Amino acid sequence: MRALLVLSIFICLALYPLETMSESDVICCTWLNTQYGSGNPPQKITFHYDGTYATYSARGSADALKRGVYQIVAKWTDAEGSAWYKIMMHDPKQGKRYKLARVSSDGKKLEFVCKSDKYPDAINSDDAGYCNYLRAAVD
């Protein structure tokens, strides 16, 4: 029975990154906003194809501020061609965070609102959890 449980966990872990990769091609890259200066929000965030992410205080930083995992809960495209995401993020320090994110139709701009208790209803630049980034030239 224990071997079956271990095998089931292994299969789930092996398939999860494939699902994340297939569902997140547009958002998976490095995003920058050098106007952010304090590390909160970070200047650089990278969404990896394997379902992990990392944030960095500055564009040139190699040491991550935070590392965690993310799961795309929903993805859709609006009439203007922008890709929308509901993303659940988890890191060991902050726990779960909920993002509503939008990548512009040209794939160059990422905007999101992040909440700790629920998914945001809209992306509003006046919201305290609002962030925006541009796609980095080289990932």
C-alpha positions in Angstrom: 0.0 0.0 0.0 2.8 2.4 0.9 4.5 1.7 -2.5 1.2 2.6 -4.3 1.0 5.9 -2.3 4.6 6.8 -3.2 4.0 6.0 -6.8 0.8 8.1 -6.9 2.7 11.1 -5.4 5.5 10.7 -7.9 3.1 10.6 -10.8 1.3 13.7 -9.5 4.6 15.6 -9.1 5.8 14.5 -12.5 2.6 15.6 -14.2 2.1 18.9 -12.4 5.0 20.8 -14.1 3.8 19.6 -17.5 0.3 21.0 -16.8 1.8 24.2 -15.6 4.0 24.5 -18.6 1.3 23.9 -21.1 -1.1 26.4 -19.4 1.4 29.2 -18.7 3.5 29.8 -21.8 2.7 33.5 -22.1 3.4 34.4 -18.4 6.5 32.3 -18.1 9.5 34.7 -18.4 11.2 37.4 -16.5 9.4 40.6 -15.8 10.9 43.9 -14.8 9.9 47.3 -13.3 13.0 49.3 -12.3 10.8 52.0 -10.9 10.2 49.8 -7.8 13.1 50.5 -5.4 12.6 48.9 -2.1 12.1 45.2 -2.9 8.4 45.5 -2.1 7.2 45.2 -4.8 10.3 43.6 -6.3 12.0 45.0 -9.4 12.2 41.5 -11.0 9.9 38.5 -11.0 10.4 35.3 -12.9 7.7 32.7 -13.5 9.3 29.4 -14.5 7.7 26.7 -16.7 8.0 24.2 -13.8 5.5 26.0 -11.6 8.1 27.9 -9.5 8.7 31.6 -9.2 11.3 33.9 -7.8 11.4 37.6 -7.0 14.4 39.8 -6.8 14.9 43.2 -5.2 16.8 44.6 -8.2 17.1 44.0 -11.9 20.7 42.6 -11.6 20.2 40.6 -8.4 21.1 37.0 -8.4 19.9 36.3 -4.9 16.1 35.8 -4.7 14.0 37.7 -2.1 11.4 35.0 -2.3 11.0 31.6 -4.0 7.8 29.6 -4.2 5.4 27.7 -6.3 2.4 28.9 -8.3 -0.6 27.2 -9.9 -2.7 28.7 -12.6 -6.3 28.1 -11.5 -7.9 29.7 -14.6 -6.7 31.2 -17.9 -8.7 33.0 -20.6 -8.3 35.5 -23.4 -10.4 38.7 -23.6 -11.7 40.4 -26.8 -8.6 42.5 -27.0 -6.3 39.5 -27.0 -5.0 39.9 -23.5 -4.3 36.7 -21.5 -5.9 36.7 -18.1 -4.9 34.4 -15.2 -6.1 33.5 -11.7 -2.9 32.4 -10.0 -2.5 30.9 -6.5 1.1 31.4 -5.2 2.7 29.9 -2.2 5.9 30.7 -0.4 7.1 29.4 2.9 7.1 32.8 4.6 3.9 34.4 3.4 1.8 31.3 2.7 -0.9 31.5 0.0 -1.4 34.6 -2.1 -4.1 35.1 -4.8 -3.4 37.0 -8.0 -5.5 38.2 -10.9 -3.1 38.9 -13.7 -3.2 40.2 -17.2 -0.6 39.9 -20.0 -1.1 42.4 -22.8 -2.0 41.1 -26.3 1.5 41.9 -27.5 3.0 39.9 -24.5 5.1 42.9 -23.3 3.2 44.0 -20.2 2.1 42.1 -17.1 -0.3 43.7 -14.6 -1.7 42.0 -11.5 -3.4 42.6 -8.2 -2.4 40.4 -5.3 -4.5 39.6 -2.2 -3.8 37.4 0.8 -7.4 36.3 1.4 -9.2 35.9 -2.0 -8.8 36.4 -5.7 -9.3 40.1 -6.7 -12.4 40.9 -8.7 -10.6 43.4 -11.0 -7.2 44.9 -11.9 -7.3 48.4 -10.6 -4.1 50.5 -10.6 -5.3 52.3 -7.4 -5.4 49.0 -5.5 -2.7 48.6 -2.8 -1.8 45.2 -4.3 -1.4 46.4 -7.9 1.9 45.8 -9.7 3.0 46.2 -13.4 6.0 44.9 -15.2 7.5 44.8 -18.7 8.9 41.6 -20.3 12.6 41.5 -19.9 14.5 41.5 -23.2 16.5 38.4 -22.3 15.2 35.7 -19.9 
